């Protein structure tokens, strides 16, 4: 009896609802829900079919400034010594000296990155997790930047003035635009430990 009354009440509610609402409105909700499900499924298929794009490589400011100074010094050396380009093309001693300086710099960078436990493929060092004061960092707070003086100094084989100008430009721009910012970040992150390290170790040499 109760079951029959429940069926009657439900039939009455359904009849009243269908009488109050047009048929196309009643059918609209199931159609909309189906469309939303299909749209969501197609969105998932699209995300699965197209994997996320790889993050592009970013090169930090120190690399740009370093090699810009080297290129400027190289151009100045070519202008000051007309025999530089023919000698390089002929495979003269200056070519091997300059190549050796660049290779030496890269080897120093690889050694320091191993000491810092960084990937050899890293093109930027990111935010430091700890303050490193051992190894070559006992003699310079910026040993990688010091190592880049090797390629710049090799330009002196052809034009000492160009080499000295490139070195001066390099040290000024790096100190002004890179090292000063890094020092502020290290000071804020490590506080008294970095203050003591900064007092005991020179910025360059």
Secondary structure, 3 states (H helix, E strand, C coil): CHHHHHHHHHHHHHHHHHHHCCHHHHHHHHHHHHHHHHHHHHHHHHHHHCCCCCCCCCCCHHHHHHHHHHHHHHHHHHHHCCHHHHHHHCCCHHHHHHHHHHHHHHHHHHHHHHHCCCCCCCCCCCCCCCCCCCHHHHCCCCHHHHHCHHHHHHHHHCCHHHHHHHHHHHHHHHHHHHHHHHHHHHHHHHCHHHHHHHHHCCCCC
